[in-house]
Amino acid sequence: MLQAKGAPIELGEFAHKRALIKAALVLSVISWIGDFIYKAINDISYINRSECVLYRIFPGIAFTIFEYLFETIIIVFVSIYVALLFGRYFLRFNRYFPKNPVTAFLYGSLIPVCSCAAIPLVSTMRGKMKFQSRIAFVLAAPVLSPQIIVMSFSILGFRYGILRILASFLMVLATAHLMGFFSGEADSTRPRELSFDCARNCGPAGDDIYLATFRMFKKVLPYLITAGMIGIALESMDLKRMMLFFTDINGPSGILMITLIGIPLYFCNGAEILFLRPLVSHGFPLGSAVAVSLTSTAICISSIGLLFQFMGKRLTLILTLLILGIALVLALLINAIFPA
Protein backbone atom coordinates (compact mmCIF):
# COMPACT_ATOMS: atom_id res chain seq x y z
CA MET A 1 0.00 0.00 0.00
CA LEU A 2 1.20 3.49 -0.80
CA GLN A 3 -0.07 6.57 1.00
CA ALA A 4 -0.73 9.84 -0.88
CA LYS A 5 -2.41 12.81 0.81
CA GLY A 6 -3.73 10.55 3.53
CA ALA A 7 -5.57 8.17 1.16
CA PRO A 8 -4.39 4.60 0.47
CA ILE A 9 -3.52 3.81 -3.11
CA GLU A 10 -2.88 0.32 -4.41
CA LEU A 11 0.42 -0.08 -6.22
CA GLY A 12 -1.34 -1.15 -9.43
CA GLU A 13 -3.74 1.80 -9.28
CA PHE A 14 -0.85 4.18 -8.69
CA ALA A 15 1.06 2.81 -11.68
CA HIS A 16 -2.02 2.95 -13.91
CA LYS A 17 -2.87 6.53 -12.94
CA ARG A 18 0.73 7.60 -13.40
CA ALA A 19 0.84 6.01 -16.87
CA LEU A 20 -2.35 7.82 -17.93
CA ILE A 21 -1.04 11.19 -16.73
CA LYS A 22 2.29 10.60 -18.46
CA ALA A 23 0.53 9.66 -21.71
CA ALA A 24 -1.67 12.76 -21.50
CA LEU A 25 1.42 14.89 -20.90
CA VAL A 26 3.24 13.39 -23.90
CA LEU A 27 0.21 13.98 -26.14
CA SER A 28 -0.04 17.56 -24.86
CA VAL A 29 3.62 18.22 -25.66
CA ILE A 30 3.24 16.72 -29.15
CA SER A 31 0.10 18.81 -29.76
CA TRP A 32 1.76 22.00 -28.56
CA ILE A 33 4.91 21.47 -30.64
CA GLY A 34 2.88 20.41 -33.68
CA ASP A 35 0.67 23.47 -33.40
CA PHE A 36 3.71 25.74 -33.12
CA ILE A 37 5.45 24.18 -36.14
CA TYR A 38 2.28 24.29 -38.25
CA LYS A 39 1.68 27.96 -37.46
CA ALA A 40 5.33 28.85 -38.08
CA ILE A 41 5.49 27.10 -41.45
CA ASN A 42 2.19 28.53 -42.65
CA ASP A 43 2.71 31.96 -41.03
CA ILE A 44 -0.59 31.75 -39.14
CA SER A 45 -1.29 34.18 -36.33
CA TYR A 46 -4.25 35.69 -34.52
CA ILE A 47 -4.86 37.99 -37.47
CA ASN A 48 -5.10 35.37 -40.23
CA ARG A 49 -6.26 32.42 -38.11
CA SER A 50 -9.10 31.84 -40.59
CA GLU A 51 -6.45 30.21 -42.81
CA CYS A 52 -5.83 27.50 -40.20
CA VAL A 53 -7.06 24.07 -41.26
CA LEU A 54 -8.87 23.69 -37.94
CA TYR A 55 -10.73 26.93 -38.58
CA ARG A 56 -11.99 25.56 -41.87
CA ILE A 57 -13.03 22.29 -40.22
CA PHE A 58 -14.52 23.86 -37.08
CA PRO A 59 -15.50 27.43 -37.97
CA GLY A 60 -16.92 30.10 -35.71
CA ILE A 61 -17.50 29.45 -32.03
CA ALA A 62 -15.98 25.94 -32.13
CA PHE A 63 -12.58 27.33 -33.15
CA THR A 64 -12.79 30.06 -30.51
CA ILE A 65 -13.49 27.41 -27.87
CA PHE A 66 -10.44 25.51 -29.14
CA GLU A 67 -8.25 28.59 -28.71
CA TYR A 68 -9.50 29.78 -25.34
CA LEU A 69 -9.99 26.40 -23.66
CA PHE A 70 -8.15 23.53 -25.34
CA GLU A 71 -4.96 25.39 -26.26
CA THR A 72 -4.75 27.16 -22.90
CA ILE A 73 -5.36 23.95 -20.94
CA ILE A 74 -2.57 22.17 -22.84
CA ILE A 75 -0.15 25.06 -22.30
CA VAL A 76 -0.86 25.22 -18.57
CA PHE A 77 -0.71 21.42 -18.14
CA VAL A 78 2.71 21.21 -19.78
CA SER A 79 3.93 24.37 -18.04
CA ILE A 80 3.07 22.99 -14.60
CA TYR A 81 5.07 19.84 -15.32
CA VAL A 82 8.03 21.86 -16.59
CA ALA A 83 7.82 24.14 -13.55
CA LEU A 84 7.83 21.21 -11.13
CA LEU A 85 10.69 19.59 -13.02
CA PHE A 86 12.56 22.88 -12.99
CA GLY A 87 11.93 23.29 -9.29
CA ARG A 88 13.07 19.75 -8.50
CA TYR A 89 16.34 19.69 -10.44
CA PHE A 90 17.48 23.17 -11.46
CA LEU A 91 16.55 25.67 -8.76
CA ARG A 92 19.57 24.66 -6.69
CA PHE A 93 21.78 26.98 -8.79
CA ASN A 94 21.02 30.17 -6.89
CA ARG A 95 23.88 32.20 -8.32
CA TYR A 96 22.32 32.17 -11.80
CA PHE A 97 19.01 33.67 -10.69
CA PRO A 98 18.24 37.39 -11.07
CA LYS A 99 18.85 39.32 -7.87
CA ASN A 100 16.58 42.30 -8.46
CA PRO A 101 13.65 43.41 -10.68
CA VAL A 102 15.98 44.95 -13.28
CA THR A 103 17.90 41.73 -13.90
CA ALA A 104 14.63 39.78 -13.66
CA PHE A 105 13.24 42.00 -16.44
CA LEU A 106 16.30 41.27 -18.59
CA TYR A 107 16.03 37.52 -17.95
CA GLY A 108 12.29 37.46 -18.64
CA SER A 109 12.56 39.48 -21.84
CA LEU A 110 14.76 36.76 -23.33
CA ILE A 111 12.16 34.00 -22.89
CA PRO A 112 9.36 34.02 -25.51
CA VAL A 113 6.52 32.55 -23.44
CA CYS A 114 3.00 33.72 -22.65
CA SER A 115 1.88 34.60 -19.14
CA CYS A 116 0.05 31.27 -18.72
CA ALA A 117 3.35 29.46 -19.20
CA ALA A 118 5.43 31.90 -17.15
CA ILE A 119 3.27 31.86 -13.99
CA PRO A 120 3.75 28.16 -13.08
CA LEU A 121 7.48 28.50 -13.77
CA VAL A 122 7.90 31.57 -11.57
CA SER A 123 5.85 30.05 -8.76
CA THR A 124 8.61 27.47 -8.23
CA MET A 125 11.17 30.22 -7.62
CA ARG A 126 9.93 31.10 -4.16
CA GLY A 127 12.91 31.19 -1.85
CA LYS A 128 15.27 31.65 -4.79
CA MET A 129 14.12 35.11 -5.90
CA LYS A 130 12.58 38.01 -4.06
CA PHE A 131 8.88 38.64 -4.53
CA GLN A 132 9.43 41.80 -6.59
CA SER A 133 11.87 39.98 -8.85
CA ARG A 134 9.40 37.16 -9.45
CA ILE A 135 6.69 39.67 -10.36
CA ALA A 136 9.10 41.42 -12.75
CA PHE A 137 9.99 38.11 -14.37
CA VAL A 138 6.40 36.93 -14.84
CA LEU A 139 5.44 40.27 -16.43
CA ALA A 140 8.53 40.73 -18.60
CA ALA A 141 8.41 37.26 -20.16
CA PRO A 142 5.16 37.76 -22.12
CA VAL A 143 5.49 41.54 -22.61
CA LEU A 144 8.88 41.60 -24.29
CA SER A 145 11.01 39.06 -26.16
CA PRO A 146 13.53 39.16 -29.03
CA GLN A 147 10.73 38.21 -31.44
CA ILE A 148 8.43 40.97 -30.18
CA ILE A 149 11.22 43.55 -30.42
CA VAL A 150 11.98 42.63 -34.03
CA MET A 151 8.29 42.65 -34.99
CA SER A 152 7.73 45.98 -33.24
CA PHE A 153 10.40 47.79 -35.24
CA SER A 154 9.73 46.06 -38.56
CA ILE A 155 5.90 46.23 -38.54
CA LEU A 156 4.91 49.27 -36.49
CA GLY A 157 8.05 51.37 -36.93
CA PHE A 158 11.01 52.71 -35.02
CA ARG A 159 9.05 55.04 -32.76
CA TYR A 160 6.66 52.30 -31.59
CA GLY A 161 9.57 49.90 -31.08
CA ILE A 162 11.45 52.30 -28.81
CA LEU A 163 8.30 53.24 -26.90
CA ARG A 164 7.31 49.59 -26.49
CA ILE A 165 10.65 48.75 -24.87
CA LEU A 166 10.66 51.81 -22.59
CA ALA A 167 7.01 51.41 -21.60
CA SER A 168 7.50 47.70 -20.87
CA PHE A 169 10.51 48.47 -18.68
CA LEU A 170 8.71 51.22 -16.74
CA MET A 171 5.52 49.21 -16.27
CA VAL A 172 7.31 46.05 -15.12
CA LEU A 173 9.57 47.84 -12.62
CA ALA A 174 6.84 50.09 -11.24
CA THR A 175 4.41 47.19 -10.87
CA ALA A 176 7.02 44.95 -9.24
CA HIS A 177 8.00 47.54 -6.63
CA LEU A 178 4.40 48.51 -5.87
CA MET A 179 3.42 44.85 -5.55
CA GLY A 180 6.21 44.42 -3.01
CA PHE A 181 4.72 47.28 -1.01
CA PHE A 182 1.17 45.90 -1.09
CA SER A 183 2.25 42.35 -0.29
CA GLY A 184 4.37 43.46 2.64
CA GLU A 185 7.04 41.11 1.28
CA ALA A 186 5.32 38.33 3.25
CA ASP A 187 7.20 35.66 1.38
CA SER A 188 6.54 33.05 4.02
CA THR A 189 2.82 32.95 3.26
CA ARG A 190 2.30 34.36 -0.25
CA PRO A 191 2.37 34.15 -3.12
CA ARG A 192 1.52 30.46 -2.90
CA GLU A 193 4.06 28.20 -4.53
CA LEU A 194 3.59 25.07 -6.54
CA SER A 195 3.97 22.18 -4.16
CA PHE A 196 3.51 18.45 -4.05
CA ASP A 197 0.88 18.72 -1.27
CA CYS A 198 2.45 15.67 0.23
CA ALA A 199 2.48 14.63 3.86
CA ARG A 200 5.84 13.87 5.38
CA ASN A 201 5.23 10.11 5.20
CA CYS A 202 3.17 9.95 2.02
CA GLY A 203 5.57 7.64 0.18
CA PRO A 204 6.50 7.38 -3.50
CA ALA A 205 3.02 8.18 -4.81
CA GLY A 206 3.00 11.61 -3.18
CA ASP A 207 6.50 12.41 -4.40
CA ASP A 208 5.85 11.40 -8.00
CA ILE A 209 6.15 14.35 -10.36
CA TYR A 210 3.34 13.17 -12.65
CA LEU A 211 0.85 12.86 -9.81
CA ALA A 212 2.02 16.21 -8.46
CA THR A 213 1.44 17.79 -11.88
CA PHE A 214 -2.06 16.34 -12.07
CA ARG A 215 -2.96 17.49 -8.54
CA MET A 216 -1.89 21.05 -9.27
CA PHE A 217 -3.59 20.99 -12.67
CA LYS A 218 -6.87 19.93 -11.05
CA LYS A 219 -6.65 22.92 -8.73
CA VAL A 220 -6.28 25.47 -11.52
CA LEU A 221 -8.62 23.82 -14.04
CA PRO A 222 -11.83 25.46 -12.72
CA TYR A 223 -10.17 28.87 -12.99
CA LEU A 224 -9.02 28.13 -16.55
CA ILE A 225 -12.50 27.03 -17.64
CA THR A 226 -14.16 30.07 -16.07
CA ALA A 227 -11.61 32.45 -17.60
CA GLY A 228 -11.90 30.73 -20.96
CA MET A 229 -15.67 31.13 -21.03
CA ILE A 230 -15.34 34.84 -20.24
CA GLY A 231 -12.77 35.21 -23.01
CA ILE A 232 -15.04 33.43 -25.50
CA ALA A 233 -17.91 35.75 -24.63
CA LEU A 234 -15.75 38.85 -25.02
CA GLU A 235 -14.27 37.56 -28.27
CA SER A 236 -17.73 37.59 -29.84
CA MET A 237 -17.98 41.35 -29.24
CA ASP A 238 -15.57 42.24 -32.10
CA LEU A 239 -13.22 44.26 -29.92
CA LYS A 240 -11.16 45.54 -32.86
CA ARG A 241 -14.19 47.26 -34.37
CA MET A 242 -15.01 48.81 -30.99
CA MET A 243 -11.54 50.35 -30.76
CA LEU A 244 -11.92 52.27 -34.00
CA PHE A 245 -15.22 53.90 -33.08
CA PHE A 246 -14.52 55.70 -29.83
CA THR A 247 -15.55 59.32 -30.23
CA ASP A 248 -12.92 60.52 -27.78
CA ILE A 249 -10.12 58.14 -28.73
CA ASN A 250 -7.40 60.58 -27.58
CA GLY A 251 -9.15 61.54 -24.35
CA PRO A 252 -8.86 59.85 -20.94
CA SER A 253 -12.19 58.01 -21.21
CA GLY A 254 -11.41 56.62 -24.67
CA ILE A 255 -7.91 55.53 -23.65
CA LEU A 256 -9.28 53.93 -20.48
CA MET A 257 -11.74 51.84 -22.50
CA ILE A 258 -9.04 50.85 -24.98
CA THR A 259 -6.70 49.87 -22.15
CA LEU A 260 -9.42 47.76 -20.53
CA ILE A 261 -10.16 46.03 -23.82
CA GLY A 262 -6.58 44.74 -23.92
CA ILE A 263 -7.10 42.45 -20.91
CA PRO A 264 -9.33 39.76 -22.46
CA LEU A 265 -7.49 39.54 -25.80
CA TYR A 266 -5.71 36.25 -26.44
CA PHE A 267 -2.27 37.46 -27.52
CA CYS A 268 1.26 36.10 -27.20
CA ASN A 269 4.54 36.04 -29.12
CA GLY A 270 3.89 39.28 -30.98
CA ALA A 271 0.30 38.60 -32.14
CA GLU A 272 -0.78 41.94 -30.67
CA ILE A 273 1.52 43.75 -33.11
CA LEU A 274 -0.25 42.19 -36.09
CA PHE A 275 -3.57 43.02 -34.45
CA LEU A 276 -2.54 46.67 -34.08
CA ARG A 277 -1.10 47.14 -37.58
CA PRO A 278 -4.40 47.98 -39.35
CA LEU A 279 -5.54 50.07 -36.39
CA VAL A 280 -2.37 52.19 -36.39
CA SER A 281 -2.63 52.64 -40.17
CA HIS A 282 -6.12 54.12 -39.59
CA GLY A 283 -4.85 56.74 -37.15
CA PHE A 284 -4.95 54.77 -33.89
CA PRO A 285 -2.95 56.80 -31.30
CA LEU A 286 0.56 55.54 -30.60
CA GLY A 287 0.14 55.68 -26.82
CA SER A 288 -3.09 53.72 -27.02
CA ALA A 289 -1.35 51.12 -29.17
CA VAL A 290 1.39 50.73 -26.57
CA ALA A 291 -1.22 50.42 -23.80
CA VAL A 292 -3.04 47.66 -25.66
CA SER A 293 0.30 45.89 -26.18
CA LEU A 294 1.04 46.01 -22.46
CA THR A 295 -2.36 45.00 -21.11
CA SER A 296 -3.01 42.29 -23.70
CA THR A 297 0.29 40.52 -23.03
CA ALA A 298 1.22 41.21 -19.40
CA ILE A 299 -2.01 39.65 -18.16
CA CYS A 300 -5.11 38.05 -19.67
CA ILE A 301 -8.28 36.36 -18.51
CA SER A 302 -6.62 32.93 -18.36
CA SER A 303 -3.55 34.14 -16.46
CA ILE A 304 -5.81 35.90 -13.94
CA GLY A 305 -7.35 32.51 -13.22
CA LEU A 306 -3.89 31.05 -12.62
CA LEU A 307 -2.86 33.95 -10.41
CA PHE A 308 -5.95 33.44 -8.24
CA GLN A 309 -4.61 29.99 -7.40
CA PHE A 310 -0.92 30.83 -7.06
CA MET A 311 -1.03 34.33 -5.57
CA GLY A 312 -4.46 34.78 -4.04
CA LYS A 313 -7.39 36.95 -5.10
CA ARG A 314 -6.32 40.11 -3.27
CA LEU A 315 -2.85 40.35 -4.81
CA THR A 316 -4.17 39.31 -8.22
CA LEU A 317 -6.70 42.14 -8.15
CA ILE A 318 -4.01 44.61 -7.08
CA LEU A 319 -1.67 43.39 -9.82
CA THR A 320 -4.39 43.76 -12.47
CA LEU A 321 -5.28 47.28 -11.31
CA LEU A 322 -1.63 48.32 -11.26
CA ILE A 323 -1.08 47.09 -14.81
CA LEU A 324 -4.18 48.92 -16.01
CA GLY A 325 -3.32 52.11 -14.14
CA ILE A 326 0.31 52.27 -15.23
CA ALA A 327 -0.56 51.42 -18.85
CA LEU A 328 -3.19 54.17 -18.82
CA VAL A 329 -0.74 56.77 -17.49
CA LEU A 330 1.88 55.76 -20.06
CA ALA A 331 -0.71 55.95 -22.87
CA LEU A 332 -1.77 59.46 -21.84
CA LEU A 333 1.85 60.64 -21.71
CA ILE A 334 2.76 59.13 -25.08
CA ASN A 335 -0.38 60.49 -26.76
CA ALA A 336 0.37 63.94 -25.35
CA ILE A 337 3.92 63.84 -26.74
CA PHE A 338 3.06 62.12 -30.03
CA PRO A 339 -0.54 63.06 -30.88
CA ALA A 340 -2.26 61.04 -33.60
NUKERO-519788 format. One record per residue (C-alpha): x, y, z; residue in three letters. Coordinates in steps of 0.05 Angstrom, whole numbers, plus 32768, in hexadecimal, padded with zeros to 4 digits. Layout:
BEGIN
XYZALA;...
***
This chain:
BEGIN
800080008000MET;801880467FF0LEU;7FFF80838014GLN;7FF180C57FEEALA;7FD081008010LYS;7FB580D38047GLY;7F9180A38017ALA;7FA8805C8009PRO;7FBA804C7FC2ILE;7FC680067FA8GLU;80087FFE7F84LEU;7FE57FE97F43GLY;7FB580247F46GLU;7FEF80547F52PHE;801580387F16ALA;7FD8803B7EEAHIS;7FC780837EFDLYS;800F80987EF4ARG;801180787EAFALA;7FD1809C7E99LEU;7FEB80E07EB1ILE;802E80D47E8FLYS;800B80C17E4EALA;7FDF80FF7E52ALA;801C812A7E5ELEU;8041810C7E22VAL;800481187DF5LEU;7FFF815F7E0FSER;8048816C7DFFVAL;8041814E7DB9ILE;800281787DADSER;802381B87DC5TRP;806281AD7D9BILE;803A81987D5EGLY;800D81D57D64ASP;804A82037D6APHE;806D81E47D2DILE;802E81E67D03TYR;8022822F7D13LYS;806B82417D06ALA;806E821E7CC3ILE;802C823B7CABASN;8036827F7CCBASP;7FF4827B7CF1ILE;7FE682AC7D29SER;7FAB82CA7D4ETYR;7F9F82F87D13ILE;7F9A82C37CDBASN;7F8382887D06ARG;7F4A827D7CD4SER;7F7F825C7CA8GLU;7F8B82267CDCCYS;7F7381E17CC7VAL;7F4F81DA7D09LEU;7F29821B7CFCTYR;7F1081FF7CBBARG;7EFB81BE7CDCILE;7EDE81DD7D1APHE;7ECA82257D09PRO;7EAE825A7D36GLY;7EA2824D7D7FILE;7EC082077D7DALA;7F0482237D69PHE;7F0082597D9ETHR;7EF282247DD3ILE;7F2F81FE7DB9PHE;7F5B823C7DC2GLU;7F4282547E05TYR;7F3882107E27LEU;7F5D81D77E05PHE;7F9D81FC7DF3GLU;7FA1821F7E36THR;7F9581DF7E5DILE;7FCD81BB7E37ILE;7FFD81F57E42ILE;7FEF81F87E8DVAL;7FF281AC7E95PHE;803681A87E74VAL;804F81E77E97SER;803D81CC7EDCILE;8065818D7ECETYR;80A181B57EB4VAL;809C81E37EF1ALA;809D81A87F21LEU;80D681887EFCLEU;80FB81CA7EFCPHE;80EF81D27F46GLY;8105818B7F56ARG;8147818A7F2FTYR;815E81CF7F1BPHE;814B82017F51LEU;818781ED7F7AARG;81B4821C7F50PHE;81A4825B7F76ASN;81DE82847F5AARG;81BE82837F14TYR;817C82A17F2APHE;816D82EC7F23PRO;817983127F63LYS;814C834E7F57ASN;811183647F2APRO;814083837EF6VAL;816683437EEATHR;8125831C7EEFALA;810983487EB7PHE;814683397E8CLEU;814182EE7E99TYR;80F682ED7E8BGLY;80FB83167E4BSER;812782DF7E2DLEU;80F382A87E36ILE;80BB82A87E02PRO;8082828B7E2BVAL;803C82A27E3BCYS;802682B47E81SER;800182717E8ACYS;8043824D7E80ALA;806D827E7EA9ALA;8041827D7EE8ILE;804B82337EFAPRO;8096823A7EEDLEU;809E82777F19VAL;807582597F51SER;80AC82257F5BTHR;80DF825C7F68MET;80C7826E7FADARG;810282707FDBGLY;813182797FA0LYS;811A82BE7F8AMET;80FC82F87FAFLYS;80B283057FA5PHE;80BD83447F7CGLN;80ED83207F4FSER;80BC82E77F43ARG;808683197F31ILE;80B6833C7F01ALA;80C882FA7EE1PHE;808082E37ED7VAL;806D83257EB7LEU;80AB832F7E8CALA;80A882E97E6DALA;806782F37E46PRO;806E833F7E3CVAL;80B283407E1ALEU;80DC830D7DF5SER;810F830F7DBBPRO;80D782FC7D8BGLN;80A983337DA4ILE;80E083677DA0ILE;80F083557D57VAL;80A683557D44MET;809B83987D67SER;80D083BC7D3FPHE;80C383997CFDSER;8076839D7CFDILE;806283D97D26LEU;80A184037D1DGLY;80DC841E7D44PHE;80B5844D7D71ARG;808584167D88TYR;80BF83E67D92GLY;80E584167DC0ILE;80A684297DE6LEU;809283E07DEEARG;80D583CF7E0FILE;80D5840C7E3CLEU;808C84047E50ALA;809683BA7E5FSER;80D283C97E8APHE;80AE84007EB1LEU;806E83D87EBBMET;809283997ED2VAL;80BF83BD7F04LEU;808983EA7F1FALA;805883B07F27THR;808C83837F47ALA;80A083B77F7BHIS;805883CA7F8BLEU;804483817F91MET;807C83787FC4GLY;805E83B27FECPHE;801783967FEAPHE;802D834F7FFASER;805783658035GLY;808D8336801AGLU;806A82FF8041ALA;809082C9801CASP;808382958050SER;803882938041THR;802E82AF7FFBARG;802F82AB7FC2PRO;801E82617FC6ARG;805182347FA5GLU;804881F57F7DLEU;804F81BC7FADSER;804681717FAFPHE;801281767FE7ASP;803181398005CYS;80328125804DALA;80758115806CARG;806980CA8068ASN;803F80C78028CYS;806F80998004GLY;808280947FBAPRO;803C80A47FA0ALA;803C80E87FC0GLY;808280F87FA8ASP;807580E47F60ASP;807B811F7F31ILE;804381077F03TYR;801181017F3CLEU;802881447F57ALA;801D81647F12THR;7FD781477F0FPHE;7FC5815E7F55ARG;7FDA81A57F47MET;7FB881A47F03PHE;7F77818F7F23LYS;7F7B81CA7F51LYS;7F8281FD7F1AVAL;7F5481DC7EE7LEU;7F1381FD7F02PRO;7F3582417EFCTYR;7F4C82337EB5LEU;7F06821D7E9FILE;7EE582597EBFTHR;7F1882897EA0ALA;7F1282677E5DGLY;7EC7826F7E5BMET;7ECD82B97E6BILE;7F0182C07E34GLY;7ED3829D7E02ILE;7E9A82CB7E13ALA;7EC583097E0CLEU;7EE382EF7DCBGLU;7E9D82F07DABSER;7E98833B7DB7MET;7EC9834D7D7EASP;7EF883757DAALEU;7F21838F7D6FLYS;7EE483B17D51ARG;7ED483D07D94MET;7F1983EF7D99MET;7F1284157D58LEU;7ED084367D6APHE;7EDE845A7DABPHE;7EC984A27DA3THR;7EFE84BA7DD4ASP;7F36848B7DC1ILE;7F6C84BC7DD8ASN;7F4984CF7E19GLY;7F4F84AD7E5DPRO;7F0C84887E58SER;7F1C846C7E13GLY;7F6284577E27ILE;7F4684377E66LEU;7F15840D7E3EMET;7F4B83F97E0CILE;7F7A83E57E45THR;7F4483BB7E65LEU;7F3583997E24ILE;7F7C837F7E22GLY;7F7283517E5EILE;7F45831B7E3FPRO;7F6A83177DFCLEU;7F8E82D57DEFTYR;7FD382ED7DDAPHE;801982D27DE0CYS;805B82D17DBAASN;804E83127D94GLY;800683047D7DALA;7FF083477D9BGLU;801E836B7D6AILE;7FFB834C7D2ELEU;7FB9835C7D4FPHE;7FCD83A57D56LEU;7FEA83AF7D10ARG;7FA883C07CEDPRO;7F9183E97D28LEU;7FD184147D28VAL;7FCB841D7CDDSER;7F86843A7CE8HIS;7F9F846F7D19GLY;7F9D84477D5APHE;7FC584707D8EPRO;800B84577D9CLEU;8003845A7DE8GLY;7FC284327DE4SER;7FE583FE7DB9ALA;801C83F77DEDVAL;7FE883F07E24ALA;7FC383B97DFFVAL;800683967DF4SER;801583987E3FLEU;7FD183847E5ATHR;7FC4834E7E26SER;8006832A7E33THR;801883387E7CALA;7FD883197E95ILE;7F9A82F97E77CYS;7F5A82D77E8EILE;7F7C82937E91SER;7FB982AB7EB7SER;7F8C82CE7EE9ILE;7F6D828A7EF8GLY;7FB2826D7F04LEU;7FC782A77F30LEU;7F89829D7F5BPHE;7FA482587F6CGLN;7FEE82697F73PHE;7FEB82AF7F91MET;7FA782B87FAFGLY;7F6C82E37F9ALYS;7F8283227FBFARG;7FC783277FA0LEU;7FAD83127F5CTHR;7F7A834B7F5DLEU;7FB0837C7F72ILE;7FDF83647F3CLEU;7FA8836B7F07THR;7F9683B27F1ELEU;7FDF83C67F1FLEU;7FEA83AE7ED8ILE;7FAC83D27EC0LEU;7FBE84127EE5GLY;800684157ECFILE;7FF584047E87ALA;7FC0843B7E88LEU;7FF1846F7EA2VAL;8026845B7E6FLEU;7FF2845F7E37ALA;7FDD84A57E4BLEU;802584BD7E4ELEU;8037849F7E0AILE;7FF884BA7DE9ASN;800784FF7E05ALA;804E84FD7DE9ILE;803D84DA7DA7PHE;7FF584ED7D96PRO;7FD384C57D60ALA;
***
